[in-house]
Amino acid sequence: MPIDFTLTDAQLELQTNARAFAQGVLGGVRDVIAAHDKPQKRFFATKPFFDEVADAGFINALIPEAYGGAGYSNIDLAIAAEELMAVDVSVPTTMLGVGLGLQPLLIHGSHEQKQRFLPAFIEKPADRLACLAFTDVGGAANFDDPNPDAGLQTFAHRDGDDWVINGRKQYNTNGSGWDGKGAYLFSVVCRAEEHRDRRVPASESMAVIMVPGNTPGIEIVGWHDMPGHRAVDSPIIHFNDVRVPAENLLGEPGDGVELKYKTFSWTAGLIGAACVGVMRSAFDYAFEYCRSEKRAGSVPIIEYQNAGYMLVDIKTRIEACRYMAWKACVELDRSGGLSEELPTMTKIFASETCVQVIYDAMRLVGVDSYTSGTPLAGLMQDALCFPVYDGGNMGIRRRRLHQMMQRDGYDPMAAMLGRW
């Protein structure tokens, strides 16, 4: 059977519908959030747009059919994500943030745990946000340091039939919820230890515990104000003696390291698709600019070889990133989420290429691109986040690939051949 990147009729319909939805609904996000100077107010202002995202079925798409959702494949989510991100970054990030928050449960939760937590997101998809609480205020790049006194610094200790969680987390996408008091459900990455004062390495203790957002002790202490992703919720949250039933632990202490990497594999291919959407928006603007603008010359800019060649290079990079993201998502689907190397490489390559593509688009347009009169400066602010968020390319993503390459029996051809 030949290698074929042709979309099915259903995928073409999904692409068309997602594009129409993005252009018809998400095109208004920028003007709405521009009226607000506080990050939380910008986020809250996107609620009507998110309501429409939920009504269109994008939240149900994140949840398996067995639990009442539509159960979209990763490749279908990537096709939709590209279209949404080509128009707006913030609201689709909130949507995918729900998927990220639920991913540990979907990957490693028991049937009973899934039955307990997932139906609420089907019942009221517009109102209930999930959040992955991973990054400590002190940083996360060395979360799995073998030194018991280093690494992740959010701890849960066992107290009878409960886990009691203490720690400070930041960059908690969706973490404030729509009411500013907390997400509906948190996946809290911590070190689950039987005794409060007896430290063991992350490899033996790291875990994910599901925490309902109305649990006492969850405190929103502030919000990060970011130059890009302007209406993405990114609060700083303290977990102060947060007590939940022992049965909310996913798996066993020690399972959290691999679970964290599997969770980030899910986002990696989708971030690649998101980057394609942002790059596409930049290319479309630069392309039309070069076709119409003469800049006091006698012919449109596109007639000049250097401008034409830059457009060729930009378009080539976009196509390369799209098909890399598609393959990464297909491999995640085929492997049941076990594929890791190709999605991780996709996140690195697409995110860093995105920054270069938008910079080149700005070079084509010139100094006007650095004003609010074009979308390019804003797109650059959005793009600069991609290499450093969701597992930074240097601190986590490249380090993980380096670890894989150091293993005995590492096969350099495995990613190409679809092995995992």
PLY file of the C-alpha trace (Angstrom):
ply
format ascii 1.0
element vertex 420
property float x
property float y
property float z
element edge 419
property int vertex1
property int vertex2
end_header
0.00 0.00 0.00
1.50 3.38 -0.96
2.12 6.12 1.57
-0.83 8.48 1.27
-1.52 11.82 2.95
-4.96 12.18 1.37
-7.68 13.23 3.80
-10.85 11.17 3.95
-14.19 12.71 3.04
-14.99 12.97 6.78
-11.68 14.71 7.46
-12.22 17.14 4.60
-15.63 17.95 6.05
-14.08 18.43 9.49
-11.44 20.73 8.01
-14.05 22.78 6.14
-16.33 23.07 9.16
-13.48 23.97 11.53
-12.26 26.65 9.11
-15.72 28.15 8.78
-16.20 28.06 12.55
-12.86 29.75 13.18
-13.47 32.50 10.67
-17.07 33.05 11.70
-16.64 32.88 15.48
-13.03 33.23 16.60
-12.27 36.20 14.37
-13.86 38.43 16.99
-11.63 37.37 19.89
-8.85 39.90 19.29
-11.09 42.97 19.51
-12.90 41.69 22.61
-9.77 40.98 24.64
-8.08 44.23 23.56
-10.45 46.13 25.86
-9.00 44.50 29.01
-5.70 45.24 30.73
-5.63 42.32 33.19
-4.87 38.75 32.07
-7.73 37.21 34.04
-10.20 39.72 32.60
-9.05 38.90 29.07
-9.53 35.20 29.79
-12.98 35.67 31.32
-13.97 37.78 28.29
-13.47 34.75 26.03
-16.22 32.75 27.76
-18.86 33.46 25.07
-16.44 32.21 22.41
-15.67 29.11 24.43
-19.40 28.48 24.82
-19.61 28.28 21.05
-16.56 25.99 20.91
-18.35 23.66 23.32
-21.64 23.90 21.42
-19.80 22.95 18.23
-18.70 19.70 19.88
-14.97 20.33 20.26
-14.93 19.46 23.98
-16.87 16.24 23.44
-14.31 15.39 20.76
-11.65 15.12 23.49
-13.50 12.39 25.42
-13.72 8.72 24.29
-16.99 7.36 22.96
-17.05 4.80 25.78
-17.60 7.66 28.24
-20.11 9.66 26.22
-17.79 11.74 24.03
-17.14 11.86 20.30
-13.67 10.35 20.68
-11.81 12.15 17.91
-8.52 10.62 16.84
-5.35 12.64 17.30
-5.05 13.23 13.57
-8.60 14.59 13.45
-7.84 16.88 16.39
-4.72 18.09 14.55
-6.73 18.91 11.42
-9.20 20.93 13.48
-6.50 22.59 15.62
-4.68 23.96 12.58
-7.83 25.66 11.34
-8.75 27.13 14.72
-5.22 28.35 15.50
-4.94 30.05 12.10
-7.52 32.55 13.37
-7.00 32.70 17.16
-4.58 31.12 19.62
-6.21 31.81 22.97
-9.61 30.06 22.82
-8.33 26.91 21.09
-5.59 26.73 23.73
-8.27 26.75 26.42
-9.99 23.91 24.56
-6.82 21.85 24.23
-6.02 22.71 27.85
-9.11 20.73 28.83
-7.71 17.78 26.93
-4.34 18.21 28.59
-5.94 18.32 32.03
-7.89 15.14 31.34
-5.10 13.29 29.57
-3.53 11.63 32.66
-6.98 10.31 33.58
-7.59 9.07 30.04
-4.18 7.41 29.83
-3.81 5.87 33.27
-7.13 6.14 35.06
-9.18 3.11 35.98
-12.61 2.52 34.47
-14.14 3.55 37.79
-12.13 6.78 37.90
-13.11 7.69 34.34
-16.76 7.00 35.08
-16.51 9.22 38.14
-14.87 12.26 36.55
-15.60 12.36 32.81
-19.42 12.59 32.61
-19.36 16.08 34.11
-17.51 17.36 31.04
-20.12 15.85 28.75
-22.93 17.28 30.86
-21.68 20.89 30.87
-18.75 21.18 28.44
-18.88 24.97 28.29
-18.66 25.49 32.04
-16.18 22.88 33.26
-12.46 23.28 32.70
-9.74 20.73 33.40
-6.19 21.72 34.31
-2.86 19.90 34.41
-1.00 21.32 37.43
2.57 20.32 36.64
5.10 23.16 36.85
6.24 24.14 40.34
6.88 27.80 41.08
10.56 26.86 41.43
10.66 25.30 37.94
10.12 21.88 36.42
13.02 21.09 34.06
14.62 18.77 36.63
11.36 17.38 38.00
12.76 13.82 38.07
16.12 14.59 39.68
17.27 11.40 41.48
18.25 13.39 44.58
15.39 12.93 47.08
15.83 16.55 48.19
15.64 17.95 44.64
13.21 17.64 41.76
9.48 18.21 41.97
8.57 20.05 45.18
4.83 19.46 45.36
4.21 16.68 47.86
1.28 14.54 48.92
1.47 12.53 52.11
-0.86 9.76 53.16
-3.19 10.43 56.07
-5.52 7.50 56.65
-7.75 7.13 53.61
-6.69 10.48 52.13
-3.83 12.15 50.32
-2.94 15.63 51.59
-1.28 17.83 48.95
0.99 20.83 49.50
2.83 22.77 46.82
2.96 25.87 44.65
2.21 25.58 40.93
2.43 28.04 38.05
1.52 28.11 34.33
-1.66 26.21 35.14
-3.63 26.55 31.90
-7.35 26.82 32.77
-6.43 26.70 36.46
-8.62 29.59 37.61
-11.79 28.20 36.07
-14.40 30.57 34.72
-15.22 31.89 38.20
-11.64 32.69 39.22
-11.79 30.19 42.08
-10.33 27.10 40.41
-10.77 24.69 37.52
-13.50 22.11 37.78
-10.90 19.33 37.91
-7.12 19.33 38.43
-4.60 16.66 37.52
-1.98 17.49 40.14
1.52 16.18 39.48
3.21 15.58 42.83
5.38 13.22 44.83
3.05 10.90 46.71
4.85 9.66 49.82
3.50 7.71 52.75
5.21 9.94 55.32
5.42 13.72 55.29
9.08 13.90 56.33
10.55 10.88 54.57
11.78 11.88 51.10
12.13 9.34 48.28
13.20 10.05 44.67
10.66 11.07 42.05
11.19 7.75 40.24
9.61 6.03 43.25
7.06 8.64 44.27
5.97 10.86 41.39
2.24 10.55 40.76
-0.84 12.27 39.43
-3.78 12.83 41.75
-7.19 14.00 40.52
-8.39 16.95 42.60
-11.87 18.48 42.23
-11.62 22.25 42.00
-13.99 22.86 44.93
-11.68 21.05 47.37
-10.71 23.32 50.30
-7.13 24.60 50.28
-6.83 25.55 46.59
-5.74 29.18 46.44
-5.38 31.33 43.30
-2.66 33.81 44.25
-2.01 35.57 40.93
-1.89 35.44 37.14
0.98 35.59 34.67
0.53 38.43 32.18
2.04 37.20 28.90
2.93 39.21 25.78
1.42 36.51 23.57
-1.41 34.02 24.09
-3.07 37.08 25.54
-6.29 35.48 26.75
-4.92 32.13 27.91
-5.48 31.50 31.61
-2.14 31.07 33.42
-2.65 31.44 37.18
-0.30 30.77 40.07
-1.93 28.31 42.45
-1.05 27.18 45.97
-2.25 23.82 47.22
-2.48 24.17 50.99
-3.26 20.92 52.81
-5.61 19.91 50.00
-7.22 16.66 51.11
-8.68 14.16 48.62
-9.60 10.46 48.87
-6.79 7.97 48.31
-8.77 6.53 45.40
-8.10 9.73 43.41
-4.51 8.63 42.80
-3.92 7.40 39.24
-2.09 4.10 39.44
0.66 3.94 42.04
3.36 6.29 43.36
6.22 6.17 40.88
3.97 5.90 37.83
3.99 9.66 37.38
7.26 10.04 35.47
6.20 7.96 32.48
2.64 9.25 32.75
3.91 12.81 32.47
5.87 11.97 29.31
2.88 10.20 27.75
0.69 13.19 28.54
3.14 15.56 26.87
3.36 13.23 23.85
-0.35 13.83 23.31
0.11 17.60 23.23
3.30 17.50 21.15
1.77 16.58 17.80
-1.13 18.95 18.37
1.26 21.81 19.12
2.89 21.03 15.78
-0.50 21.46 14.11
-1.13 24.66 16.10
2.17 26.07 14.88
1.17 25.29 11.30
-2.00 27.33 11.79
-0.08 30.33 13.10
2.53 30.07 10.33
-0.23 29.84 7.74
-1.74 33.07 8.99
1.62 34.82 8.73
2.26 33.46 5.23
-1.18 34.47 3.98
-0.62 38.06 5.11
2.93 38.29 3.72
1.90 36.67 0.45
-0.94 39.12 -0.19
1.26 42.01 0.91
3.96 41.05 -1.59
1.41 40.64 -4.38
-0.19 44.04 -3.83
2.48 46.37 -2.41
5.06 48.18 -4.54
6.63 50.23 -1.71
7.34 53.15 -4.06
8.70 50.82 -6.72
7.32 50.11 -10.18
6.26 46.48 -9.63
4.79 44.46 -6.73
7.34 43.15 -4.24
6.69 39.55 -5.31
8.37 40.29 -8.63
11.71 40.59 -6.88
13.62 37.34 -6.68
14.71 37.69 -3.05
11.12 38.23 -1.92
9.80 35.38 -4.04
12.45 32.99 -2.76
11.65 33.89 0.86
7.98 33.12 0.23
8.99 29.76 -1.26
11.08 28.95 1.81
8.28 29.94 4.19
5.70 27.83 2.36
8.07 24.84 2.23
8.61 24.94 5.99
4.88 25.09 6.62
4.25 22.01 4.49
7.09 20.10 6.18
5.72 20.88 9.64
2.16 19.94 8.68
3.09 16.47 7.47
5.42 15.86 10.39
2.59 16.77 12.77
0.18 14.53 10.88
2.54 11.56 11.05
3.19 12.15 14.74
-0.55 12.15 15.45
-1.15 9.07 13.31
1.59 7.21 15.19
0.03 8.23 18.50
-3.28 6.81 17.28
-1.71 3.60 15.99
0.35 3.03 19.13
-2.41 3.76 21.59
-0.42 6.71 22.92
2.90 4.87 23.25
4.69 6.70 20.44
6.92 9.39 21.95
9.99 10.13 19.86
8.28 11.49 16.74
5.71 13.66 18.60
8.49 15.15 20.72
10.63 15.93 17.67
7.58 17.47 16.03
7.02 19.82 18.95
10.64 20.98 18.84
10.88 21.37 15.08
7.50 22.96 14.43
7.68 25.41 17.33
11.14 26.69 16.43
10.32 26.77 12.72
7.22 28.82 13.55
9.34 31.58 15.08
11.65 31.64 12.04
8.76 31.69 9.58
7.09 34.66 11.23
10.39 36.50 11.46
10.89 35.98 7.73
7.35 37.20 7.05
8.16 40.32 9.06
11.34 40.85 7.02
9.27 40.75 3.84
6.81 43.33 5.11
9.44 45.52 6.74
9.06 47.91 9.65
5.30 48.10 9.22
5.18 44.53 10.54
6.28 45.82 13.95
3.16 47.97 14.31
-0.41 47.16 15.25
-1.34 47.82 11.64
-0.46 44.24 10.67
-1.07 40.95 12.51
2.57 39.87 12.32
3.91 41.35 15.57
1.06 39.72 17.48
1.68 36.41 15.72
5.34 36.62 16.70
4.37 37.15 20.34
2.20 34.05 20.12
4.88 32.02 18.35
7.60 32.79 20.90
5.63 30.83 23.47
5.59 27.56 21.53
9.25 26.56 22.07
9.21 27.31 25.81
5.79 26.12 27.03
4.23 22.67 27.48
7.56 21.10 28.30
10.23 23.56 27.14
12.27 22.45 24.15
15.55 22.69 26.05
14.66 21.77 29.63
12.33 18.84 28.93
11.80 17.94 25.26
15.41 17.70 24.06
16.43 16.17 27.38
13.87 13.42 26.90
15.10 12.64 23.39
18.67 12.63 24.68
17.67 10.09 27.33
16.07 7.90 24.69
19.19 7.98 22.53
21.33 6.90 25.48
19.35 3.70 26.00
20.87 0.38 25.03
19.40 -0.77 21.75
18.22 2.65 20.61
17.11 2.36 16.97
17.64 5.56 14.95
15.17 4.30 12.31
12.34 3.55 14.74
10.52 6.86 14.30
10.56 6.59 10.51
9.30 3.01 10.60
6.54 3.68 13.12
8.08 1.64 15.92
7.79 2.57 19.57
0 1
1 2
2 3
3 4
4 5
5 6
6 7
7 8
8 9
9 10
10 11
11 12
12 13
13 14
14 15
15 16
16 17
17 18
18 19
19 20
20 21
21 22
22 23
23 24
24 25
25 26
26 27
27 28
28 29
29 30
30 31
31 32
32 33
33 34
34 35
35 36
36 37
37 38
38 39
39 40
40 41
41 42
42 43
43 44
44 45
45 46
46 47
47 48
48 49
49 50
50 51
51 52
52 53
53 54
54 55
55 56
56 57
57 58
58 59
59 60
60 61
61 62
62 63
63 64
64 65
65 66
66 67
67 68
68 69
69 70
70 71
71 72
72 73
73 74
74 75
75 76
76 77
77 78
78 79
79 80
80 81
81 82
82 83
83 84
84 85
85 86
86 87
87 88
88 89
89 90
90 91
91 92
92 93
93 94
94 95
95 96
96 97
97 98
98 99
99 100
100 101
101 102
102 103
103 104
104 105
105 106
106 107
107 108
108 109
109 110
110 111
111 112
112 113
113 114
114 115
115 116
116 117
117 118
118 119
119 120
120 121
121 122
122 123
123 124
124 125
125 126
126 127
127 128
128 129
129 130
130 131
131 132
132 133
133 134
134 135
135 136
136 137
137 138
138 139
139 140
140 141
141 142
142 143
143 144
144 145
145 146
146 147
147 148
148 149
149 150
150 151
151 152
152 153
153 154
154 155
155 156
156 157
157 158
158 159
159 160
160 161
161 162
162 163
163 164
164 165
165 166
166 167
167 168
168 169
169 170
170 171
171 172
172 173
173 174
174 175
175 176
176 177
177 178
178 179
179 180
180 181
181 182
182 183
183 184
184 185
185 186
186 187
187 188
188 189
189 190
190 191
191 192
192 193
193 194
194 195
195 196
196 197
197 198
198 199
199 200
200 201
201 202
202 203
203 204
204 205
205 206
206 207
207 208
208 209
209 210
210 211
211 212
212 213
213 214
214 215
215 216
216 217
217 218
218 219
219 220
220 221
221 222
222 223
223 224
224 225
225 226
226 227
227 228
228 229
229 230
230 231
231 232
232 233
233 234
234 235
235 236
236 237
237 238
238 239
239 240
240 241
241 242
242 243
243 244
244 245
245 246
246 247
247 248
248 249
249 250
250 251
251 252
252 253
253 254
254 255
255 256
256 257
257 258
258 259
259 260
260 261
261 262
262 263
263 264
264 265
265 266
266 267
267 268
268 269
269 270
270 271
271 272
272 273
273 274
274 275
275 276
276 277
277 278
278 279
279 280
280 281
281 282
282 283
283 284
284 285
285 286
286 287
287 288
288 289
289 290
290 291
291 292
292 293
293 294
294 295
295 296
296 297
297 298
298 299
299 300
300 301
301 302
302 303
303 304
304 305
305 306
306 307
307 308
308 309
309 310
310 311
311 312
312 313
313 314
314 315
315 316
316 317
317 318
318 319
319 320
320 321
321 322
322 323
323 324
324 325
325 326
326 327
327 328
328 329
329 330
330 331
331 332
332 333
333 334
334 335
335 336
336 337
337 338
338 339
339 340
340 341
341 342
342 343
343 344
344 345
345 346
346 347
347 348
348 349
349 350
350 351
351 352
352 353
353 354
354 355
355 356
356 357
357 358
358 359
359 360
360 361
361 362
362 363
363 364
364 365
365 366
366 367
367 368
368 369
369 370
370 371
371 372
372 373
373 374
374 375
375 376
376 377
377 378
378 379
379 380
380 381
381 382
382 383
383 384
384 385
385 386
386 387
387 388
388 389
389 390
390 391
391 392
392 393
393 394
394 395
395 396
396 397
397 398
398 399
399 400
400 401
401 402
402 403
403 404
404 405
405 406
406 407
407 408
408 409
409 410
410 411
411 412
412 413
413 414
414 415
415 416
416 417
417 418
418 419
